Amino acid sequence: MAIFGFGRVNSLKRELLQAKSRNANLKRAYSAAQNNRLTSDWVRPSTSADSEVKGSIKTVRNSARELVRNSDFAKAALRAIRNNVVGTGIKNQAQVSMRRGDRLAEEVNSRIERSFKRWSNAKRCHVGGKLSWSEIQGLSITSMLESGEVFIRLVKQSFGDSKVPLGLEIIESDLLDDGYNTILKNGNQVRMGVEINKWQRPVAYHFWDYHPGDYQFSSVPKELKKRVRIPAEDIIHLYTMERPGQTRGMSAFSSAIMRLRNLSGYEESEIVAARATASMMGFVKTPDQDLFEDGNYEQESVLDFSPGSIRRLSPGEELQFFSPNRPDDSFTPFVQQMLRAVAAGVGCSYTQVSSDFSQSNYSSSRLEILETRAHYRTLQNYLIEALCEVVYSKWIEMAVMSGELDLPGYDTDPERYEDCKWIPPAAQFVDPQKEAAAYKALIRSGVMTLSQVIALHGGDFEEQMHQRQREVEVTKDLGIVLDTDPSQVSDQGNMQSDGKESGTKSKTPNNSNEAELD
């Protein structure tokens, strides 16, 4: 038995009291902060955003790309987001106002829109002549989600037969040297290929002049390959910043990669098991192996069957048929739950990932659409602000410099000509009759305007009104009355008592640039 002095006993008592105090404090703190046998394997380092990204960016990026190549569900999720965020393209509507009043300079806006539409053709806006402006938008959002980031370079020269000296080059994230980390002599720091100043504002990007993974076709010796420093003003860096100070982006599939990988392995195992069990018809139990008729095949006893055959069994033999049970009843619920988690991580709905509408009804479908639309609107707003507005502003500048556009006063007030409304793809109805009635009530009560509803569904208010005017004029000239004309037919389908048109025709606007802008 050990004998301690009074000093040692007092020391042990103090340590015991301190341990009790620590335990009491932990009980009063967050349970997630406790260290016990249940959390001993939980690694929780206090690392910066860039430290976490640096060690994972390449592996996560390549894993996400492999899943999109080979997983139906990953490909469906990426396709759903692209179709809903970009669709056939986020369209622009110039919003240049007159100097006096709030009216729009329609003639100037029309000229800007026509010129931009002409430049948006693939042979003029893309340096490679392969992607139109809408396709560049689509590839940008899919690359950002799949690889975590994408870069668009503003090349100030004409391509094709364009008069505007501007072209867009899409650069994959692989080309930005994530292994280049240093402090430069001017005080700037390079983090994973991005040169930043003391405020962490990007100053330049250091790209390889070749694709590191293009080993199948690259014929340039490695010693001749080099990095190219491109100023940040010529680069649009699209990525989702999830933490302050994050310099590079991570794939939107990062939290779903392991689940999708395990799901693919589980499906493959179930398919192999189903094929194996389906290939086996049954067993013959016999007391004497020598009585087995057909011998063996590859050291396995086999009894051949053919359609319509009747077989005699030897004395003592018994035929037992095999009933395959793979996949079992738990397969579908398990896959559904896994896909729900994948959809939640990526940011789309379960039905969009799985194409399973068997459990959908109006209420659940509407809730799904409202939730996913909120996420899609967030991505649309980011794409508009980070890509569309930047490209449009630079295009206006280059168009004026090249003489493609004549915009009086642009040098003194360029922001006035950069005003533009961007119209995302149309939001689809779940129940057109119910939602149309709801929109009508919202417009009549003043909660929404007609232009807002039209824009919500991917339309242009001015363009639609002009088209509507032409339709009314044509039907009037032909003597056709449509129930879509409220001046002729009431909401109940009855003819109006007074079919005469009300209002006066607007005066023809002056087409002069100066007069239009006044």
ZAMARGU-4260 file (C-alpha; in steps of 0.2 Angstrom, whole numbers, plus 5000, padded with zeros to 4 digits):
<rodrens>
0) 5000/5000/5000 | 5007/5017/4995 | 5009/5030/5008 | 5008/5048/5003 | 5012/5064/5013
5) 4999/5077/5017 | 5006/5088/5003 | 5003/5074/4990 | 4986/5071/4997 | 4981/5089/4995
10) 4988/5089/4977 | 4978/5074/4972 | 4962/5082/4980 | 4965/5098/4970 | 4967/5089/4954
15) 4951/5079/4957 | 4942/5095/4961 | 4948/5103/4945 | 4943/5088/4935 | 4926/5088/4942
20) 4925/5107/4938 | 4930/5104/4920 | 4917/5090/4918 | 4904/5102/4925 | 4909/5115/4913
25) 4908/5103/4898 | 4891/5097/4903 | 4885/5115/4903 | 4894/5118/4886 | 4889/5112/4869
30) 4888/5093/4867 | 4897/5094/4851 | 4912/5101/4860 | 4914/5086/4872 | 4928/5073/4870
35) 4923/5056/4874 | 4923/5038/4867 | 4909/5043/4855 | 4918/5057/4848 | 4936/5051/4849
40) 4937/5047/4831 | 4930/5064/4826 | 4944/5075/4818 | 4940/5093/4820 | 4955/5104/4815
45) 4955/5122/4816 | 4961/5126/4799 | 4958/5140/4787 | 4947/5139/4771 | 4962/5139/4760
50) 4971/5126/4770 | 4956/5114/4769 | 4955/5117/4750 | 4973/5115/4746 | 4974/5097/4751
55) 4958/5092/4743 | 4954/5103/4728 | 4962/5091/4715 | 4956/5075/4722 | 4938/5081/4725
60) 4938/5089/4707 | 4943/5073/4699 | 4931/5062/4709 | 4916/5074/4704 | 4921/5073/4686
65) 4922/5054/4687 | 4905/5053/4695 | 4897/5064/4682 | 4905/5054/4668 | 4899/5037/4675
70) 4884/5040/4687 | 4867/5043/4680 | 4861/5052/4695 | 4876/5064/4696 | 4873/5068/4677
75) 4855/5071/4680 | 4858/5083/4695 | 4870/5093/4684 | 4858/5093/4669 | 4844/5099/4680
80) 4853/5113/4688 | 4859/5119/4671 | 4842/5118/4663 | 4834/5128/4677 | 4848/5141/4680
85) 4852/5145/4662 | 4841/5134/4650 | 4842/5142/4633 | 4851/5157/4640 | 4849/5172/4652
90) 4844/5185/4640 | 4847/5204/4641 | 4836/5219/4639 | 4844/5236/4637 | 4837/5249/4649
95) 4845/5265/4644 | 4834/5280/4649 | 4831/5297/4642 | 4840/5311/4650 | 4824/5319/4655
100) 4810/5309/4663 | 4810/5290/4667 | 4805/5284/4649 | 4817/5272/4640 | 4826/5277/4625
105) 4818/5263/4614 | 4828/5266/4598 | 4845/5266/4607 | 4840/5251/4617 | 4835/5242/4601
110) 4851/5246/4593 | 4861/5240/4608 | 4851/5223/4609 | 4853/5220/4590 | 4872/5223/4590
115) 4874/5212/4606 | 4863/5198/4598 | 4874/5198/4583 | 4890/5197/4593 | 4883/5183/4604
120) 4885/5171/4589 | 4898/5157/4592 | 4910/5163/4579 | 4911/5180/4586 | 4910/5179/4605
125) 4920/5163/4608 | 4939/5163/4604 | 4937/5145/4598 | 4921/5149/4587 | 4912/5134/4595
130) 4901/5141/4609 | 4887/5155/4608 | 4884/5167/4622 | 4870/5156/4629 | 4881/5140/4628
135) 4895/5149/4637 | 4883/5153/4651 | 4878/5135/4652 | 4896/5128/4652 | 4901/5141/4665
140) 4888/5135/4677 | 4891/5116/4675 | 4910/5118/4676 | 4908/5129/4692 | 4897/5116/4700
145) 4906/5100/4694 | 4924/5106/4696 | 4921/5119/4709 | 4926/5134/4698 | 4929/5140/4681
150) 4938/5155/4673 | 4932/5166/4658 | 4946/5177/4650 | 4941/5193/4642 | 4952/5193/4626
155) 4952/5210/4618 | 4953/5206/4600 | 4940/5202/4586 | 4936/5185/4581 | 4926/5179/4565
160) 4919/5194/4556 | 4915/5203/4572 | 4919/5222/4573 | 4919/5222/4592 | 4937/5218/4598
165) 4931/5206/4612 | 4931/5187/4614 | 4928/5175/4628 | 4939/5160/4632 | 4934/5147/4645
170) 4948/5140/4655 | 4947/5125/4666 | 4952/5125/4684 | 4966/5112/4680 | 4976/5126/4671
175) 4978/5137/4687 | 4993/5131/4696 | 4987/5126/4713 | 5005/5121/4718 | 5011/5138/4715
180) 5011/5146/4733 | 5024/5160/4737 | 5026/5178/4743 | 5032/5189/4729 | 5044/5204/4731
185) 5031/5217/4729 | 5022/5210/4745 | 5008/5201/4736 | 5005/5183/4740 | 5001/5169/4728
190) 4989/5156/4735 | 4986/5141/4724 | 4990/5151/4708 | 4980/5166/4713 | 4990/5182/4716
195) 4982/5193/4730 | 4986/5209/4739 | 4985/5213/4757 | 4966/5214/4756 | 4965/5197/4748
200) 4959/5205/4732 | 4965/5196/4716 | 4978/5205/4707 | 4983/5191/4694 | 4981/5173/4690
205) 4995/5161/4686 | 4990/5149/4673 | 5000/5135/4664 | 5001/5137/4645 | 4995/5119/4643
210) 4983/5107/4651 | 4992/5096/4664 | 4981/5081/4660 | 4983/5083/4641 | 4996/5069/4641
215) 4988/5060/4627 | 4991/5074/4614 | 5004/5086/4621 | 5020/5085/4611 | 5029/5100/4619
220) 5043/5095/4631 | 5040/5098/4649 | 5054/5110/4651 | 5047/5122/4638 | 5030/5123/4647
225) 5028/5138/4658 | 5016/5148/4668 | 5008/5164/4661 | 5003/5178/4673 | 4986/5186/4667
230) 4980/5202/4676 | 4964/5200/4686 | 4955/5213/4676 | 4955/5201/4661 | 4949/5186/4671
235) 4931/5182/4678 | 4933/5169/4692 | 4917/5160/4695 | 4916/5150/4711 | 4905/5149/4727
240) 4914/5156/4742 | 4908/5146/4757 | 4920/5154/4770 | 4928/5171/4772 | 4946/5171/4764
245) 4942/5157/4752 | 4953/5159/4736 | 4948/5143/4726 | 4931/5134/4724 | 4926/5117/4728
250) 4914/5106/4719 | 4896/5106/4723 | 4896/5087/4724 | 4909/5087/4738 | 4897/5082/4751
255) 4889/5069/4740 | 4904/5061/4732 | 4906/5047/4744 | 4887/5043/4745 | 4886/5042/4726
260) 4901/5031/4725 | 4894/5019/4738 | 4877/5020/4729 | 4886/5015/4713 | 4895/5000/4721
265) 4879/4995/4730 | 4869/4995/4714 | 4883/4985/4705 | 4883/4972/4719 | 4864/4970/4718
270) 4865/4968/4699 | 4878/4955/4700 | 4869/4946/4714 | 4852/4947/4704 | 4861/4940/4688
275) 4869/4926/4698 | 4853/4921/4706 | 4843/4922/4690 | 4855/4911/4681 | 4851/4897/4693
280) 4835/4887/4691 | 4836/4874/4705 | 4845/4859/4713 | 4844/4841/4712 | 4846/4831/4728
285) 4852/4814/4725 | 4858/4800/4737 | 4871/4794/4724 | 4882/4806/4714 | 4885/4793/4701
290) 4867/4793/4696 | 4868/4812/4690 | 4865/4811/4671 | 4874/4825/4663 | 4891/4824/4672
295) 4899/4841/4676 | 4904/4857/4668 | 4920/4865/4674 | 4919/4854/4689 | 4901/4859/4694
300) 4887/4846/4692 | 4875/4853/4679 | 4858/4847/4673 | 4852/4854/4656 | 4834/4859/4653
305) 4826/4864/4637 | 4809/4871/4633 | 4795/4859/4635 | 4806/4845/4641 | 4800/4832/4654
310) 4814/4823/4664 | 4813/4807/4674 | 4822/4807/4691 | 4831/4792/4697 | 4826/4783/4713
315) 4830/4794/4728 | 4832/4810/4718 | 4822/4826/4722 | 4821/4842/4712 | 4821/4858/4721
320) 4818/4875/4712 | 4827/4890/4716 | 4817/4907/4719 | 4828/4922/4716 | 4825/4936/4729
325) 4838/4949/4723 | 4835/4963/4724 | 4824/4962/4739 | 4810/4974/4745 | 4823/4985/4754
330) 4832/4990/4738 | 4820/5004/4732 | 4818/5013/4749 | 4836/5012/4752 | 4841/5020/4735
335) 4827/5033/4737 | 4834/5039/4754 | 4852/5039/4747 | 4846/5050/4732 | 4836/5062/4744
340) 4853/5065/4753 | 4862/5068/4737 | 4849/5080/4730 | 4850/5090/4746 | 4869/5091/4745
345) 4869/5096/4727 | 4855/5108/4728 | 4841/5101/4717 | 4826/5090/4720 | 4824/5071/4722
350) 4813/5069/4707 | 4825/5079/4696 | 4839/5067/4702 | 4830/5051/4701 | 4816/5055/4688
355) 4804/5046/4700 | 4787/5054/4700 | 4778/5039/4708 | 4776/5048/4724 | 4772/5065/4718
360) 4756/5075/4719 | 4752/5093/4717 | 4757/5099/4734 | 4773/5090/4736 | 4778/5095/4718
365) 4774/5113/4722 | 4784/5113/4738 | 4799/5104/4729 | 4799/5117/4715 | 4797/5132/4727
370) 4812/5126/4737 | 4823/5122/4722 | 4818/5138/4713 | 4825/5148/4728 | 4842/5139/4725
375) 4841/5142/4706 | 4837/5160/4709 | 4853/5162/4720 | 4864/5154/4706 | 4855/5165/4693
380) 4859/5181/4702 | 4877/5176/4705 | 4879/5172/4687 | 4871/5188/4681 | 4882/5199/4693
385) 4898/5189/4691 | 4897/5185/4672 | 4884/5193/4662 | 4885/5211/4669 | 4904/5210/4668
390) 4904/5204/4650 | 4891/5216/4645 | 4900/5231/4652 | 4916/5226/4643 | 4907/5223/4627
395) 4898/5240/4628 | 4915/5248/4630 | 4923/5239/4616 | 4908/5242/4604 | 4909/5261/4607
400) 4928/5261/4605 | 4927/5251/4588 | 4913/5262/4581 | 4900/5247/4581 | 4889/5258/4592
405) 4887/5277/4592 | 4882/5282/4610 | 4882/5301/4613 | 4889/5305/4630 | 4896/5288/4634
410) 4913/5294/4639 | 4906/5305/4652 | 4892/5293/4658 | 4896/5275/4654 | 4885/5268/4668
415) 4870/5275/4660 | 4872/5264/4644 | 4877/5249/4655 | 4860/5248/4663 | 4852/5231/4658
420) 4839/5219/4663 | 4843/5201/4663 | 4829/5188/4660 | 4832/5170/4667 | 4823/5156/4659
425) 4805/5154/4662 | 4798/5146/4678 | 4787/5131/4673 | 4769/5130/4680 | 4764/5115/4691
430) 4746/5118/4688 | 4743/5132/4675 | 4725/5135/4678 | 4727/5138/4697 | 4743/5148/4695
435) 4737/5159/4681 | 4722/5163/4692 | 4733/5167/4706 | 4744/5179/4695 | 4729/5187/4689
440) 4723/5191/4707 | 4741/5197/4712 | 4741/5209/4697 | 4724/5216/4700 | 4728/5219/4718
445) 4744/5228/4714 | 4755/5215/4723 | 4764/5211/4707 | 4765/5220/4690 | 4762/5212/4673
450) 4780/5215/4668 | 4786/5205/4684 | 4775/5190/4679 | 4781/5190/4661 | 4799/5191/4667
455) 4796/5177/4679 | 4792/5166/4665 | 4806/5171/4654 | 4797/5184/4643 | 4802/5202/4639
460) 4788/5214/4643 | 4790/5227/4629 | 4793/5213/4616 | 4777/5204/4622 | 4767/5220/4621
465) 4772/5223/4604 | 4769/5206/4599 | 4752/5207/4607 | 4748/5223/4598 | 4752/5215/4581
470) 4741/5200/4585 | 4726/5212/4589 | 4729/5222/4573 | 4729/5206/4562 | 4714/5198/4570
475) 4704/5215/4568 | 4709/5217/4550 | 4703/5199/4547 | 4687/5201/4557 | 4692/5187/4569
480) 4687/5189/4587 | 4697/5179/4600 | 4692/5177/4618 | 4710/5182/4623 | 4705/5200/4619
485) 4697/5207/4634 | 4691/5222/4624 | 4680/5211/4614 | 4676/5196/4626 | 4673/5196/4644
490) 4681/5184/4657 | 4666/5172/4656 | 4667/5171/4637 | 4653/5184/4633 | 4654/5197/4620
495) 4657/5215/4627 | 4643/5227/4625 | 4655/5240/4618 | 4668/5233/4607 | 4676/5249/4602
500) 4694/5252/4606 | 4698/5264/4619 | 4713/5275/4621 | 4723/5284/4608 | 4737/5279/4598
505) 4755/5283/4604 | 4765/5295/4594 | 4779/5288/4583 | 4795/5291/4592 | 4809/5302/4585
510) 4822/5291/4578 | 4836/5304/4580 | 4849/5299/4593 | 4850/5315/4602 | 4831/5317/4602
515) 4829/5300/4608 | 4841/5303/4622 | 4833/5319/4627
</rodrens>
